[in-house]
Amino acid sequence: MSARAIGLFGILTAWALTGCGQATPAATPSVLPATSVLLPTAISIPPTQTLLPQPTEPRAPLLSDDFADTAYAIPLILRHVTPTSAVLFFELEHASPSILLYWLDGEELQRASWQAIPASEERQQVVLEGLAPRAAYKAALGLPEGDKYRRPSFLGEAWDPISFETPEENPFPLRVGVIGDSGFGDGVTARLVEQMAAADLDLVVHTGDLVYKVGENADPREAFALKLFRPFSPVLRQSPFYPVPGNHEFESVTSWEGRPYYDWAFPPLRASGEGGLEEEAARRHYAFTYGSLQFLMLDSQAFYGSGGREEQNQWLAERVADERFFASIPVFHIPPFNSGRHITDGAPIAGTWVPLFAQPQVPLVLSGHDHNYQRHELDGITYVVSGGGSSVIYPAGTLLESTRAFSATPHYVVLEIGETDIRITAISDEGLVLDDAEISLSAR
């Protein structure tokens, strides 16, 4: 049987042969803007700098390869892109004036557009506007030292420049990477991320539990640096990264200035409006769109004490019923249906959110939490559990009737989203195809 032909029986057999699931050793035309962010928490939002292209003369300041005295606490990463804009975020160890340079890939750095960023805070959210659709860009940060600018390092290593591509107005087919429960920062995670970085992805979604065992580290900032930002650097340097919080993001040891460090590392984005990006009230649930496709990024811990449950439920009900979208894909950490270890954890979610998903526009739901791969089908909706982002893997429990595939294997998922179908491919850390399925959007 070929890897692509493995069905439920074959996948369960593969699970049995790998030690019964014990931790493996390294084992419709669009009526919306092509991409936008709709951020519907009182969470601290860093100052936002909006940069417009500058004339090519005078030439851009000299950017040295030497490291600046001030390093990154959170490296320069890409949060979101539209055909004509990009949202970047970074935090320096100390507040410092800086410049952000960005240029078309292939052009000389001396022709870069740039603008000064004041030293108002260590954290800065930068919006680049006036970009060209379907174009490849590079961006780098420089800190002034003498007559030139030096790059901030991250964990003693180089980080800049980052690379990204702006999408077309009609962005399909869209390639989306999905990974979850990767928070140990181990070698298996690094292998999975390297594969994802080479998979020509348009964006990456993380299903939560980004960092585990924060108490092993000096503080949450160090834990996120070592277990998330460093192992995910090949992806974070080139793809928009959209996470949701998992239950481990709310452990008391993650507290930073009175809130989970997740809120600090991934502050709310701005909502796209006609004039660019506009501020919205800060909260953890948010949506982002690519054409008339929307991803609904949810905080499942609202059912278990993180707050804002009723507000989020109302927002979700309104979003899934919005007929402007040909497809809506909810993403959250704790799955409503589970054939693994945490069988009953998602019961309140199944009782509250699953009825809301009974809309023609909801073909697929993504979750994590159980450290394995699962695909369920129920009432015409596909539910994928992707929680195998590390070497710590959980075995199967009681298989639900809805189970169509299960694999206790480290993995990531690639979604190939077209306007008529979605192809789901689960890929192991060894590069093997664990599951291959197709969802017809016309059937919904």
N, C-alpha and C positions, 0 to 999 in steps of 0.2 A: 504494500500500500504506500503510495507516495505521501510526502508530508502534507501536500495540499488536500489529499483525500481523507486525511484523518478526521473521523467524526467523533461522536461522543464516546463510543466504545474504544476506539483507538487512543483517544486522549487519556481516558481513564486507565488504559493499559500502560501507557507511557508513565502515568503518575505512579502506578503500582511498581513499575520497574525501577523507579528512582527512589526507593526507600519509603513508599507509602506516604509521600508528601512531607517527609522531614526536611528541615532546612537543607537546601542543596549546597554543596561546597562552592565553588565559584559559579555551583550550579543555578411661462410666466414671467413676464418681464419684471424687473426690480423697480419698486416705486420708492426705494430708500437709497441713501448714499451707499456706495459700494462697501465701505466699512465705517462703522461708528461705534462709540462706546456710550451706553446708557447706564449711568451709575445711580442707581437709585439709592454709617455707622457713626456718635460723635467721635470719629477717629481723626487723628492729626493728619492734615494734608500739608505737604511741604509747599513752599512757594513755587509758582509756575512761571517760567520764563518762556515767552513766545519769540521765536527767532524766525526772521524772514531772510531770504537769500540776499547776499550783499553783492555789489559789483565785483567783477573779477580783478579789478585794479583799485587800490594798490594790492600787491601780492599778500597772501596770507602770512601771518607771523610764523617765524621759524619754530617748528615743533621738534624738540630733541628726543632721541630715544632714551636718554638718561632718565632715571627715576627722580621724581620730585621729592622733597623732604616730607610732604604730606601724602599719605597713602589713602586708598579707598577703604572705607568701612563696608560699604556695599558698592560693588563695581558698577560701571556704566552698563545698563541693560536696556533692551528694547521692550517696552510694555505694549505698544499698540501701533498699527499702521493703517492709513487710509491711502487712496490713490494719490493724494496731494499733501499728506502730513504724516508725522511720526511722533510718538511720545516716548521719551527716554527718561531714565531715572538713575540717580546715583546718590551716594552719601560719602563725604570725605571724613577722615578721622578728626579734622579740625576745620572750622569754617575758613575758607580762603577764596579770594577772587580767582576766577578762572575764565577760560574761553572754550567754547564748544566749536570745533571745526567739523564741517561735513562737506562731502564732495562726491561727485559721480565716480563710481568705480571705474578705474582705467585712466582717469585724469590725474594730472600732477597735483600733489598736495598743495603746492603754491597757488593753485587756482581755487582753493576751497573757499566756501562761504564761512563766515565766522561771526561770533558776537560775544561780547564780554558778559559774564554772569557775576553779579555782585556777591560779596561774601556775607549775605544776610543770614544764611543757615548752612549747616553741614549737608543737609538733604536738599536736593533740588529736583524738580520735575521740569523737563524741558520739552516744549512743543516746537517741532520744526514744521513750518508751513511753506507753501509755495513750491512743493516738490513736484517732480514730473511723474505721472502714472507709469507703471510698468518699467521702472528704472531701478538700477542697483546703486546703492549709496554706501559710503563708509563714513564713520564719525569717530572723533577722538576728543578727549578732554586735555587741556593743557593748563598748568599752573605757572604763573610768572616767576622767573628767577633770573635776575640780571637782565640781559638783553634778549633772552629767548624764553620759550615755554618748555616745561618738562612734564612728562606723563606721570600721573599717580600710579603706583604699583598696587597690587592686591596680593596679600599673603607673600610678599617678597618677590612676586613674579609680574611680568608684563601682562597687561590686559587689553589695552587699546591697540588698534582700532576695532570697532564693531562693524559688522556688515549687515545690510538689510535690503529688501526689495519692496517697492511699493506695488500694490496689486493693480489689476485692471479694473475698470468700472464694473465689468461682469467678471467676477473672479473665478468662475468655475471652469474646469474641475479644481477642487480645493483639496490639498493634502494636509491632513491634520494628524499630529502625533499625540498619543495619549499614554500617560504613565502615572503610577501612583505608589504610595507607601514606599518611598525610596530613601527614607530619612536617616539611614545609617551611614551613607556616604561611602559604601564599600566598593570593592573592585567590580562586582557584578553590575552595580549601578553605573560605574564608569564605562563598562563595555556597552551597556544598553544605550547610554547617552551618545557614545561615539557612533553607534549604528544609526541612531536617530539623526545625528548631525549630518550623516552622509545620505539620508533618505529623501532629500529634496522636499522637505516639509515647508508648508506655508506658515504654520503656527504650531504651538505645542500647548496642550492642556494637561494640567496636573490635578489628579483626583484627591489630593490631600495627604496628610501625614508627611510633610516635607522634611521634618527633622525629628529624630528620636533621641532619647537619652541626653537631653540638654544638660542635666546635672553632671555629666562627665566632663563638661567643658567649663572654662572660666566664667562664661556668661552666655546668654542667648545669642549675642552678636557673634561670638567666636563659633558657637555651634552652627549657626546658619552659614557662616563663612566656610567652615570646613566640611559640612555635611550636605550643603545645598549648592551654594554659589560656585565653589571650586569644582565639584564633580560634574555639575551641569554647565560648566563654562562653554563647552563646544556648541551647545544649543543656545545658551543665553547670549552669545556673541553674534547670533545670526537669525534668530527667530523670535517673534513676539511670544511671550510666555504668560499664560493665563492660569493661575492656580485657584483652588478653593481650599478653605481650611479643613483640616481633619481634627479628630478628637485630641490627638497629641499636641496640636497647636495651642490648646487651652490649658495644658498642665501648668500648675502654679510656678514651676521652675522656669517657665518661658516668659514670665512677667518682665516687662521693660517699661519704665515710666508709668506703671500702673495698668498696662494693657498687654495682651499677648504680643510677643515680638513679631509675629506674623503681620499684625497691623502696621508695624513700623517698617518692615521690609517690603511690604506690598501695599502702599497707601492707595486710597481710592483714586481712580482715574477721573478725568473730567468727562462730561457728556458732550458728544459731538452736536454742534448746532450749526446754523448757517454761517456764522462768522468764525468757525473753528471749534475750539473745545471750551465748553462752558462749565462752571462749577455747579455741582449738585451736592445735596446733603450727603455726608459721609456715612456709609454703611457697608457691610461685608458682602452682601449679595449685589450682583451687578449683571449686566448683559452686554455683549458685544455682537456686532453684526458684520457679516460679509455679504454684500448684496442683500437679497431678501431671505437670507439664512441667519437665524439668531442662536447664540449660545446663551443659556440661562445659568449663570454661575451662582450656586446657592450655598448657604451655611447650614448644613444638616445638624450642627450642634445646637441650633436654636431649639430643637426638640429636647435638648438635654441640659439647658441652662445657660447658653451663651447670650440669650436675649433677643428681642425683636421678632419673636415667632409669628405673632399675628400680622404684623406689618409685612413680613416677608411672604406669608401665605397669600395675603391680598394682592401684593405686587405680582406674585407668580401667577395667580389666577388671571390677572389682567394680561400678562405677557403671553401666556400660552393660548389665549383666546384671540390674540391679535391676528387678523386675517391678512395683514400686509406681508406676513412671512410665509413662504411656501414650506418651510421646515423650521422647527424649534427643537434644540437639543439641550435638555437640562443636564447639568453636571453638578454632582455633590458627593460627599465622602461616603456616608453610610448607605449601603444598598437596601432597597425595600425587599428584594428577594435574594436569598443567599443559600447556596448548597455547601458552604464551607464551615468554618469554625464559629463565626459570629452569626448563628442562624437566626436568632430572634431580635438582634439589635435594631433592625430597621422596621419593627412592627408599627410604631407611631407614624413613620414616614409612609409606609404602605397604606395606612388608613387615611392619611390626610392628603398627600401629594399625588399618589397614583390615580385617584379619581379625577384630579385636575389634568392629568396627562391624556385623558380620553378625548383627545382632539385630533382631527385629521392631520394637523401640522406637527404632531409629536411622533416621529418614527423611531427615535433612539434615545435612550437614557444612559448616562455614563456615571459610574461610581468606583470606589476603591474599597478600603477598609480590610477586606479579607485578602490575605497575601497569596493570591492565585489569580488565574484567569477563569472567568465564567461568562457564558452567553445564555440568556433566558429569552423565551418568547412567550408573551402573555397578552391576550386581547389585541393582537396585531402590532404590539410594540416590542422592540428588541431592547433588552436590558443587558448591558455589558458591565462586568466587574473587572477592573484592571488595577490590581493591587500588588502585582508581582515585580515591583521596581527595585528589589534588593535580593540578597541571598537568603533572607529569612522567609521561608515559604510555608504556607499552611495546607494541610491535607483536606480532602473532601470529607464532608459530614454526610447527612442524609440528603440524597439528591431529590430536589423538588421536581414535580412533573414538568415544570416550565424549562428545566435545564436542557439545553441543546449542545453545550460543550463545556468541558471543565478540564483544566490543566494546572497541576501544582508545579509550575515552572516559572522562573524569572522571565519577564517579557515586557514588551511594549506593544502598542496597537497603532496601526495606521488606518485612518479613515480616508477613503477617496470619495469625496462628495461631489456628485454631479447634480444636475437639475432634475434628473429622473430616477436616480438610484444612489445608494451609499454602499460601498464595498468595505467590509471589515476584515482586516488581516492582523492576527496576533502573531508576533515574531519573538522567538526565544533569544536569550543572550548568546546562544550558539548560532543564531541566524536561521533557525529552522521555523517553518510556518506551522504554528500550532492550531490555527483555526482560520477558515476562509469562508466568509458568508456575504450575502448580498441582500440589501433591503430595497424593495421597489417603492419609490415614493408615490407613484401613481396609484398603488394599491391602497393607500391610506385615505 
